Amino acid sequence: MNRIGLILFFLLAVGTFSEAQQTSKTKKRKGDAQTTAAASGVDDVTILGIKSKFLSKDTNSVAIFMRVDLSKPNNIPVRWKDFTDKFTLNYVLYPDFASRERLGYGNIPLNEQNVVQLSATKFMIRFDVKRPVNHASAVMLAEISEIGTTKKVLNDLAVRFNAPKLSDRFALFERTGQVVMLQNYVNVNDTLLIKDIKKTVKPLYVMRYKHDFEAASSPMNTTPRNAPRTLGVDTTFIINTSTPLTFKEEGLYYMTEDTTDATGIGLVVSNKRFPKMTRPAELVRPVMYMSQNQEINELLGTKDAKKSLDRYWLSLMNGNTDLAKRTISVFYNRVEEANRLFTTYKEGWKTDKGMIFIVMGPPDRVQRSKDREVWVYSQRANFSEINFTFNRRANQFVEDHYELQRYVEYQPIWYPMVEAWRTGAVRD
């Protein structure tokens, strides 16, 4: 995947919007400019993406946690002042996604009280937002702007001040209890905490599911799947909030305040390598998106997954080892990124977004509203423009579950892309 494409997609996939959407030609110019800047030693800092979450403090305010991912040319580490001296942050509250009525606004100083540097490229901003008069919820539109330029990156977040859900009050934190984990997965034996702003200690009921969820079906498959109405619980136990936790077994974990609750906090616990996939038995499965039924059955039924997978790729590439290696690298890099970006109650590669991302690559732009995302792919060899629409669906485990609107009309778009994979024509 080319770097510019990944940057653009990451901005959009995590709920970030750039006001200046780039065309292919513009993206190329941007890439050339970054190369020139790096060569000349210009100290550029680029915002790759923003992800945010709120936690209720009380009935009148919430705490906002906003992670900002940055980069500099040639992978140079980003210094504290590269971020705090170069950017500003402000926000506006609206009643909902469709309204432009301003309920409130604020400017957040980027200083030691509000900003924590997590790594060489990641920063966490924490600030409080007060409840607007006569409103129990709002949409916060935050804007991070580069000082002295017109560059800005936006992030929208739906905020509930009455905190009806467990996930409105509690969140997953890294082992220190200081950093919110803005993802739906952890690795086996990782240490984490589930806590609220007040560090309340209370019991939560935990259910573990070993269910192996199905991968996404074809974009042309308009026949609804007969999904199980209930999942079989493998084990149940009780944990305490604000107490270090370690999950020793893989699976889907679901935490609630009461066993009758309709919503809770879902968490996928995966092997130590996730989101990367390394086990041959795992690597076999994502190729279903570019395989024929007979090929899939043979791969899934084999006793030696590694040898079968090697034969599969070499056969597609007509024995060209170099081409097979390059295509395998591109394919599984996309699978890993899909896991990183789209894991919900199941691995990211299995989701509808993950499937489209793996086969089609990052979209050229994303249009978002309250319950919908539209991924737009511009000019390709076999089409001028195509849209994939994802609708948000209620889900007890996570809030960011989206389902693709499927159409048989995708056939003339989808099959040539699959064939490009099968012939090694897809590039980074």
N, C-alpha and C positions, 0 to 999 in steps of 0.2 A: 504494500500500500504506500503510495507516495506521501511524503510528509505533509505537504500542504493539504491534501485531501483529508488526511487523518485529523489535522488541526481543525479544519472547518467542521468536520463531522462531530468531533468531540465537543466543540463549542455548542453545537445544536442539540446533540443527544442528551446532554445533562441539563437541558432547559435554559441554555444561554442563547441570546440572539444578537447578531451583529446587524447594525442598521445598514451597512454597506455589504450586501450579498455579492459574492464574487462569481463572475463567469469563469469559464475555463481559461480564457485568454488573460483575464485579470489575475487569476491565481498564478499563472505562469510568470507574469510580470512581478507579482509579489515574491515568488520564489527567487527570481533573478535579483530582485532588490535585496532580499535577505542574504543571498550569497555575496553580493557586492559589499553589503554592510559588514558582514563577517570578515571579508578579506581586508577591508579598510580599517577594521578595529573599532567601528562605531558601537557604542555600548547600548544596543537595542534590547528591550525587554518586551516580550509578546505574551499576552494572556491567551492561554490555550483553552481554558474552560473554567466554569464556575458551577459549583453544586451547593445547594443550601437546604437547611432544615430548620424548623422552629420547635421550641419546647416551651410549654406553658410555665410561667413563673407564678402567676396568680390570676384572678379574674380580670385584671386590668392591664396585663402586659405579657409579652412573650420574649424569650431570648432567641436571637437569630444566630445560627452557626453557618458561616459561608466559607467554603474552601475554594481557594483560587489557585489554579495550576498555571505556572509561568514557564517561559523558556528564554534563553539567550543564544545567540549564534554559537555554533561549534560546541553546544552542550556545556557552556560555561555555567557554573553555579550562580544562582541569583542571590545577591546580597540583600540584607534587610533594607537598606536605603534604596536599592534598585526599585523596590516596590513602594515603600512608604513615602519616598520623596517624589516619585514619578506619577502616582495615581491619586485620584480622589474617589470617594464613594458617597452617593446620596441615594435616597429612595423616596417613592411616592406610594401611598395606599389608595386603592380603588375599591369600590363595592364588589366588583366582579370583573371577569376578563373582558366583558363587552362594554363596560361603562368607562367613561373618561372623567367622571366626577371625582375630584380629589378629596379624600377623607383626612389626609395627613401627609406629612413629609418630614425628612430629616437629612442632615449632613453628618456623616460619621468620620471623625478624625482617625487617621491611620497612624496610631501610636502604640507604645508599649502596653497600654492598658487594653487595647482592642485587638491587637494583631499578634499572633504566635507563628513563628516559622517552624513548619513541620519537617521540612527536608530542604535539599538544595533547590527545589523547584516548586514547593507547595507551601502555602500560607493559609492560616485559619483566622478569619475575622469573626469576632463575637460582639454583638451589640443588642440592646433592648429596643423594643417597639411598643408603644402604648396603644391601648385599644381606642379606636375612634368612638365618638359618642353615638349611642344608639345602634351600634353594629357589633354583632357577635363574631363576624368573620370579615376578611378582606383579602385582596390580592396585592401583594407587595411587589412592585417593580423596582428593582435595584439597578443602579447604573454605576459602573466603574469606568472612569474617564482618564485618559492620559493627558497630563498637564501640558498645555502649550500646543496641543493638536486637536483635531476633531475626532480622534479615535475613541470609541467607547464600546463597552460590552455590557449587555443587559442580562438580567436574570429575573424570572418571575417565580413567585412562591405563594401558594394559597395558604392563608393563615387562619386558624380557628382560635378565638380567644376564650370560648367556653370549654375547650379541651374535652370533647366527648369521648375521644378514643385513647386507648392506652398509649399509642404511638405519639399522641399529642403531648403527653406528659413525660414519657420515658423514652430513652434511646440507648443504642449500643455505643459504648465508649471503649477506646483502647485501654490496655491494662493499667495505665497511669490514672485513668478516670478523668483526664483533662481534655482529650480529643474525641469528638464525636466521629463515629464510623459511618460515613455516608455511602454505605453499600449494603447489599442484602446477603453477603456471604462472608464466612471466615474459614480458616483452615483447621483441621483437626489439631487439638492440643494448644491452640492459641488461647491466651488468657484475655478476657474482656470483662466488662461490667455492664449491667443494665441499670441505669439510674436516672433520676430526675434532677432538677435544679437544686432542690432542697436536700438531696442525698438521703431521701426517705428509705428506710429499711422495711420492706413488706414482702410477703410471700407471693410468688407467681406460680401458676400451674403450667407445667411443660409437657407437651405431647411430642413424641418423636415418630416420624413416618419414614419408612424405608422405601416408599413407593417410587418406582422408576417411571417418571413422567414421560409421555410420548413427545417426540420431536414435532415441530411444526409440519403441517401438511402443505401440499403444493398450493401456490397462490391461485391456481385454477380450480381447486377442489372446493366447490360451493356446497357440497353435502355436509351438513353438520355432523360432528363426531359424537358418538355415544359415550360421553365422559362419565366416569363413575360418580354417583351423587355423594358418596361418602368415601373417605379413605380409611384404611385399616390402621389403627394406632398400634405401633410396635411396643413402645414403652411410655410410661408416665412417671413424673417425679415432680418435686417442688424445689424451687430455688428461692433465694432472697435477693432483692434488689440491693444495689450499692455494695455488693460482695463479689470479689473476683470469681469468675467462672471459667471452666475449661470443659469443652465438649470433646470426648474421646472417640466418638463414633460418627461416621458420616451419616447424613440424612437431612430431612427437613424438620426443623424444630419450630414449634408453635407455642408462644407464651401468652397467657391471659391472666387477668385478675380473678376471673371466675370461669368455671368450666362451661357455663352457658353463654359466655360472651360471643357475639357474632364477629368481632374483630379483635385482633391482637397484634403481636409482633412475630413475623416469620423470619427464619434465618436458615440459609443453606450452609451446612457444614461439609466441606469438601476435603479431599486429600491435600497433602502439603504442597503439591505443585500447582494446584488450581490458582489462577485461571488458565495456566498453561496445561495442555493435555499431553501426557507422555506415555501412558500405558497403551500398548497395542490394541487391547480390547476397547479402549476408549476412542482411539484414533480412527477406528473402523467406522464408527457410527455417523459422524458428520458428513461423510462422503455420500450419504443417502440423498443429499440435495442435488447431486450431479450424477446419480447412478440409475441404471435400469433395475427393475424388480429382480431379475435373475441374478444380477451382480450383487445386489444387497443381500439376497438370501444366501448366496455363496459366502460372502464375507462374514455374515452373522453366524453361519453354521460351521465355520472352520474351527479346527482344533489348534491351529497355529496362526494366530491373527497377524503376526508380524510378516511371515512369509507370504500370506495371502494378500496383505496390503501392499507389499513390495511388488508382487506380480500384477496387482490391479493397476498401480500407477505406471509401471513399465509398459504394460499392455496398451494403456491409453496413449502413451507417448511413443508407441511403435519402437520400444526398446531404447529410446534416446535417454540415457542416464542423466545427462546434464539438464535436459529439459524437464525431466521428471523431478529432479532435486529442486530446481527453481520453482516449479509449480507447487510442489508439496510445501515449500517454505512459505510462499504467498498464501496458500490456502489455510494452513494452520496458524499463521499469524493473524488472519482474519478471525479464525475460530477463537483464538485466545482473546482478541480484542472484543469479540461479541460476548464472551463470558465476563469480561471485565465491566463492560458497559450495560449489559442487559439482563444479568442474572436477577430473577425475581424469586418465585417459589421453586423455580427449576433453573438449571444451568442456562446461561445466556444463549448458547448456540441452539438450544431447543425452542426458544421463543420465536414468535413471528418476526419481531424486529431483527433478531439474530440471524434468521434464515435469509431475509432480504439483504442484510448487511454482508453476509458471507458471499452470496452469489453476485449481488449487484455492486458491492462496494459502498463507500460512503456517499450519501446523497449530496447533490450540489446545493440544496437549501432545504430547510425544514420550516413548515408553517404550523404554529401551535395555537390551540385555543383551550378552553376549559377541559374538554373531554376528548380531544382529538389531536393527532399529529399527522401531517401530510408530508411525506418525503418526496421531493421533486428531483428527478434525474433528467438533466438536460441532454443535449445532442450526443447521440451514440451512433454507431455504424448502422444500426437497424431501426432507429426511431429518433424523432426530433425532441420529444419530451414525454415523460411518463410519470404518473403520480401513484404512490402507494399510501393508502389511508389507514391509519391505525386508530381504533376507538378504545378509549379507556373503559374497562369493565370492572365492576365491583369484585373484589377478591379479599377473602378474610385474612390472607397471609401478608399481602403487600398492597401498597397504594398505587404503584406504578405498573399495573398489569394492563397491557394493550393487546388488542386482537386485530388482525389484518382483515380488511374488507376484501373478499376474494371474488375474482371475476374470470370467466373463461377467456375473456378478451386479452388476458395477459400472455396467452400462448405465443404469439409472434414476437414478444419481447423476451420471454423467459427461456424458451428453448434455444435460441441463438446464444444467450449468455451461458447456458449450461454446456453447449457445444464448444464454446470458447475455452471453458475449463478443461473439457475432455481432450482438447487438442493442444493445450499448453499455450493458448494465445493470450491469457490474462496476465497482465504485468502488475508490478508493485503499484 
